[in-house]
């Protein structure tokens, strides 16, 4: 982790803490500012829903529950169906502040998979 200190116009200062991706010969620095999205996963069903969030966690959504999450844009949320890992959704900015009905979304995804055969 690198710390970068900038002095801005009008005497304001900014301390930026971010992973540095690369430096150029001119001393310029490329900084990765990963955008994160906060939203809620809702399980309206009477059964637990196991999910896979690679590199983050493998939550079990309890029946009739809400689970608040903060995930990076582009993060995949997976589920297992018929012995394979399937993509439930890919996080994007449109999810910010929303509550997703995971049980309904799962039913829709399973129906899509079954119709392809």
Backbone as CSV, one residue per row, in Angstrom:
resi,resn,N_x,N_y,N_z,CA_x,CA_y,CA_z,C_x,C_y,C_z
1,UNK,0.851,-1.171,0.000,0.000,0.000,0.000,0.892,1.229,0.000
2,UNK,0.610,2.165,-0.844,1.375,3.402,-0.935,0.531,4.552,-0.424
3,UNK,1.207,5.539,0.116,0.546,6.749,0.574,1.016,7.890,-0.319
4,UNK,0.084,8.594,-0.907,0.417,9.716,-1.762,-0.173,10.979,-1.146
5,UNK,0.607,12.028,-1.094,0.160,13.284,-0.510,0.165,14.350,-1.590
6,UNK,-0.963,15.010,-1.779,-1.095,16.049,-2.793,-1.430,17.364,-2.106
7,UNK,-0.833,18.432,-2.595,-1.236,19.770,-2.165,-2.020,20.377,-3.312
8,UNK,-3.271,20.746,-3.021,-4.169,21.267,-4.035,-4.217,22.788,-3.960
9,UNK,-4.882,23.386,-4.904,-5.054,24.842,-4.916,-5.744,25.295,-3.637
10,UNK,-5.555,26.517,-3.260,-6.165,27.134,-2.085,-5.648,26.533,-0.782
11,UNK,-4.484,25.911,-0.817,-3.869,25.395,0.398,-4.492,24.127,0.943
12,UNK,-5.377,23.486,0.196,-5.990,22.230,0.649,-5.029,21.076,0.389
13,UNK,-5.085,20.078,1.224,-4.241,18.901,1.050,-5.104,17.655,0.957
14,UNK,-4.567,16.631,0.328,-5.275,15.376,0.153,-4.288,14.244,0.380
15,UNK,-4.628,13.331,1.270,-3.830,12.123,1.478,-4.591,10.985,0.839
16,UNK,-3.969,10.299,-0.098,-4.605,9.218,-0.822,-3.895,7.924,-0.473
17,UNK,-4.659,6.955,-0.006,-4.118,5.637,0.303,-4.751,4.667,-0.679
18,UNK,-3.933,4.069,-1.539,-4.462,3.187,-2.568,-3.358,2.268,-3.071
19,UNK,-3.756,1.108,-3.601,-2.752,0.236,-4.199,-2.180,0.870,-5.462
20,UNK,-0.864,0.921,-5.566,-0.215,1.485,-6.746,-0.018,0.367,-7.753
21,UNK,-0.494,0.592,-8.985,-0.415,-0.421,-10.030,0.916,-0.386,-10.774
22,UNK,1.434,0.810,-11.057,2.667,0.903,-11.833,3.220,2.318,-11.738
23,UNK,4.507,2.439,-12.006,5.138,3.752,-12.089,5.756,3.902,-13.471
24,UNK,5.763,5.126,-13.966,6.384,5.393,-15.254,7.765,5.990,-15.010
25,UNK,8.634,6.035,-16.032,9.958,6.653,-15.858,9.869,8.122,-15.449
26,UNK,8.771,8.781,-15.780,8.613,10.182,-15.423,8.148,10.336,-13.965
27,UNK,7.952,9.232,-13.280,7.534,9.289,-11.883,6.029,9.355,-11.695
28,UNK,5.267,9.266,-12.773,3.818,9.262,-12.640,3.373,7.928,-12.059
29,UNK,2.290,7.936,-11.333,1.822,6.724,-10.671,0.393,6.426,-11.099
30,UNK,0.146,5.162,-11.440,-1.215,4.723,-11.762,-1.816,4.117,-10.502
31,UNK,-2.953,4.614,-10.106,-3.573,4.174,-8.862,-4.872,3.451,-9.177
32,UNK,-5.082,2.332,-8.520,-6.312,1.574,-8.674,-7.311,2.033,-7.617
33,UNK,-8.386,2.636,-8.064,-9.460,3.023,-7.152,-10.650,2.133,-7.473
34,UNK,-10.776,1.049,-6.746,-11.818,0.080,-7.014,-13.144,0.597,-6.482
35,UNK,-14.110,0.688,-7.369,-15.430,1.160,-6.968,-16.176,0.017,-6.285
36,UNK,-16.774,0.322,-5.159,-17.543,-0.670,-4.423,-18.999,-0.259,-4.375
37,UNK,-19.864,-1.250,-4.273,-21.300,-1.039,-4.266,-21.871,-1.676,-3.003
38,UNK,-22.757,-0.952,-2.332,-23.417,-1.450,-1.128,-24.853,-1.797,-1.496
39,UNK,-25.250,-3.041,-1.203,-26.624,-3.463,-1.474,-26.993,-4.601,-0.534
40,UNK,-28.234,-5.069,-0.625,-28.743,-6.098,0.290,-29.192,-7.318,-0.498
41,UNK,-28.815,-8.490,0.001,-29.285,-9.760,-0.547,-30.420,-10.233,0.355
42,UNK,-31.597,-10.448,-0.220,-32.783,-10.847,0.542,-33.174,-12.260,0.171
43,UNK,-33.395,-13.111,1.189,-33.898,-14.461,0.971,-35.331,-14.507,1.496
44,UNK,-36.301,-14.486,0.597,-37.709,-14.548,0.975,-38.215,-15.970,1.137
45,UNK,-37.396,-16.962,0.813,-37.839,-18.356,0.866,-37.725,-18.916,2.288
46,UNK,-38.187,-20.146,2.445,-38.121,-20.827,3.742,-36.925,-21.765,3.827
47,UNK,-36.021,-21.694,2.842,-34.818,-22.535,2.823,-33.577,-21.650,2.760
48,UNK,-32.468,-22.147,3.311,-31.185,-21.443,3.192,-30.735,-21.449,1.737
49,UNK,-30.056,-20.389,1.336,-29.521,-20.295,-0.022,-28.006,-20.149,0.074
50,UNK,-27.266,-21.204,-0.339,-25.799,-21.097,-0.349,-25.336,-20.347,-1.602
51,UNK,-24.454,-19.384,-1.410,-23.886,-18.621,-2.516,-22.369,-18.714,-2.485
52,UNK,-21.736,-18.391,-3.579,-20.283,-18.344,-3.682,-19.899,-16.960,-4.186
53,UNK,-19.049,-16.281,-3.426,-18.528,-14.990,-3.859,-17.008,-15.145,-3.874
54,UNK,-16.440,-15.526,-5.048,-15.014,-15.848,-5.139,-14.117,-14.762,-4.562
55,UNK,-13.180,-15.182,-3.734,-12.221,-14.269,-3.136,-12.767,-13.448,-1.993
56,UNK,-14.047,-13.631,-1.672,-14.655,-12.835,-0.613,-15.189,-13.739,0.485
57,UNK,-16.246,-14.515,0.169,-16.865,-15.383,1.164,-17.818,-16.340,0.466
58,UNK,-18.298,-17.311,1.210,-19.308,-18.247,0.721,-20.478,-18.228,1.698
59,UNK,-21.326,-17.213,1.586,-22.398,-17.080,2.568,-23.551,-18.042,2.345
60,UNK,-24.223,-18.387,3.427,-25.498,-19.082,3.388,-26.529,-18.059,3.808
61,UNK,-27.433,-17.703,2.915,-28.474,-16.750,3.275,-29.560,-17.511,4.035
62,UNK,-29.774,-17.145,5.267,-30.791,-17.795,6.090,-32.179,-17.494,5.541
63,UNK,-33.145,-18.392,5.818,-34.524,-18.141,5.377,-35.053,-16.831,5.945
64,UNK,-35.842,-16.149,5.138,-36.508,-14.911,5.546,-35.525,-13.903,6.153
65,UNK,-34.396,-13.674,5.466,-33.374,-12.790,6.029,-32.848,-11.800,5.002
66,UNK,-32.192,-10.766,5.520,-31.478,-9.780,4.715,-30.001,-9.855,5.066
67,UNK,-29.153,-9.688,4.081,-27.717,-9.649,4.314,-27.126,-8.483,3.534
68,UNK,-26.625,-7.492,4.252,-26.000,-6.349,3.603,-24.603,-6.704,3.137
69,UNK,-24.250,-6.309,1.915,-22.926,-6.604,1.366,-22.330,-5.357,0.732
70,UNK,-21.012,-5.311,0.713,-20.254,-4.289,-0.001,-19.282,-5.035,-0.898
71,UNK,-19.492,-4.954,-2.198,-18.678,-5.706,-3.148,-18.156,-4.794,-4.255
72,UNK,-17.042,-5.195,-4.842,-16.444,-4.450,-5.943,-17.299,-4.583,-7.201
73,UNK,-17.315,-3.526,-7.992,-17.957,-3.588,-9.298,-17.243,-4.661,-10.115
74,UNK,-18.002,-5.525,-10.758,-17.437,-6.627,-11.542,-17.355,-7.940,-10.787
75,UNK,-17.565,-7.907,-9.467,-17.519,-9.129,-8.653,-18.661,-10.062,-9.065
76,UNK,-18.360,-11.339,-9.229,-19.379,-12.330,-9.571,-19.936,-12.955,-8.297
77,UNK,-21.242,-13.166,-8.295,-21.901,-13.940,-7.243,-22.398,-15.203,-7.924
78,UNK,-21.960,-16.349,-7.405,-22.246,-17.636,-8.032,-23.173,-18.485,-7.173
79,UNK,-23.766,-19.498,-7.813,-24.526,-20.522,-7.107,-24.240,-21.851,-7.797
80,UNK,-24.469,-22.946,-7.102,-24.274,-24.263,-7.698,-25.630,-24.823,-8.116
81,UNK,-25.661,-25.355,-9.341,-26.893,-25.949,-9.859,-26.520,-27.075,-10.806
82,UNK,-27.081,-28.226,-10.565,-26.817,-29.422,-11.372,-25.320,-29.699,-11.468
83,UNK,-24.628,-29.568,-10.334,-23.219,-29.907,-10.229,-22.240,-28.894,-10.804
84,UNK,-22.734,-27.748,-11.255,-21.858,-26.738,-11.840,-22.032,-25.402,-11.137
85,UNK,-20.947,-24.620,-11.132,-21.032,-23.249,-10.631,-21.624,-22.380,-11.737
86,UNK,-22.618,-21.603,-11.369,-23.311,-20.731,-12.325,-23.262,-19.291,-11.828
87,UNK,-23.307,-18.355,-12.731,-23.311,-16.943,-12.356,-24.743,-16.517,-12.029
88,UNK,-24.938,-16.048,-10.813,-26.223,-15.493,-10.410,-26.306,-14.044,-10.878
89,UNK,-25.227,-13.292,-10.620,-25.180,-11.907,-11.075,-23.751,-11.401,-11.017
90,UNK,-23.521,-10.315,-11.732,-22.245,-9.606,-11.699,-22.547,-8.207,-11.166
91,UNK,-21.842,-7.824,-10.130,-22.101,-6.554,-9.450,-21.808,-5.378,-10.385
92,UNK,-22.750,-4.442,-10.444,-22.534,-3.192,-11.166,-23.126,-2.036,-10.358
93,UNK,-22.904,-0.830,-10.838,-23.313,0.372,-10.104,-24.813,0.462,-9.893
94,UNK,-25.601,-0.188,-10.746,-27.060,-0.089,-10.647,-27.608,-0.759,-9.386
95,UNK,-26.793,-1.584,-8.719,-27.237,-2.279,-7.505,-27.132,-1.417,-6.247
96,UNK,-26.457,-0.285,-6.340,-26.228,0.578,-5.176,-27.531,0.863,-4.424
97,UNK,-27.562,0.496,-3.134,-28.698,0.788,-2.264,-29.921,-0.088,-2.472
98,UNK,-29.862,-1.026,-3.388,-31.030,-1.865,-3.693,-31.064,-3.120,-2.820
99,UNK,-32.242,-3.726,-2.759,-32.430,-5.019,-2.113,-32.798,-6.017,-3.199
100,UNK,-31.979,-7.056,-3.345,-32.216,-8.081,-4.366,-32.932,-9.268,-3.752
101,UNK,-33.995,-9.705,-4.383,-34.716,-10.896,-3.948,-33.985,-12.102,-4.542
102,UNK,-33.074,-12.681,-3.772,-32.205,-13.747,-4.271,-32.991,-15.006,-4.602
103,UNK,-33.995,-15.350,-3.801,-34.779,-16.559,-4.078,-35.478,-16.450,-5.435
104,UNK,-36.026,-15.289,-5.760,-36.682,-15.096,-7.057,-35.650,-15.100,-8.186
105,UNK,-34.524,-14.434,-7.975,-33.464,-14.398,-8.976,-32.938,-15.804,-9.274
106,UNK,-32.792,-16.615,-8.232,-32.348,-18.010,-8.418,-33.338,-18.805,-9.258
107,UNK,-34.611,-18.653,-8.965,-35.639,-19.362,-9.748,-35.557,-18.982,-11.215
108,UNK,-35.390,-17.680,-11.488,-35.286,-17.211,-12.871,-34.065,-17.789,-13.569
109,UNK,-32.916,-17.779,-12.887,-31.675,-18.303,-13.486,-31.796,-19.804,-13.750
110,UNK,-32.375,-20.550,-12.812,-32.543,-21.999,-12.998,-33.477,-22.292,-14.165
111,UNK,-34.529,-21.488,-14.297,-35.463,-21.651,-15.411,-34.752,-21.401,-16.740
112,UNK,-33.915,-20.348,-16.795,-33.140,-20.053,-18.006,-32.236,-21.225,-18.377
113,UNK,-31.558,-21.781,-17.385,-30.634,-22.906,-17.620,-31.405,-24.113,-18.144
114,UNK,-32.545,-24.402,-17.514,-33.338,-25.569,-17.918,-33.934,-25.411,-19.320
115,UNK,-34.254,-24.193,-19.726,-34.833,-23.956,-21.055,-33.804,-24.088,-22.158
116,UNK,-32.513,-23.926,-21.835,-31.458,-24.036,-22.854,-31.250,-25.476,-23.303
117,UNK,-31.747,-26.422,-22.534,-31.519,-27.834,-22.883,-32.585,-28.385,-23.761
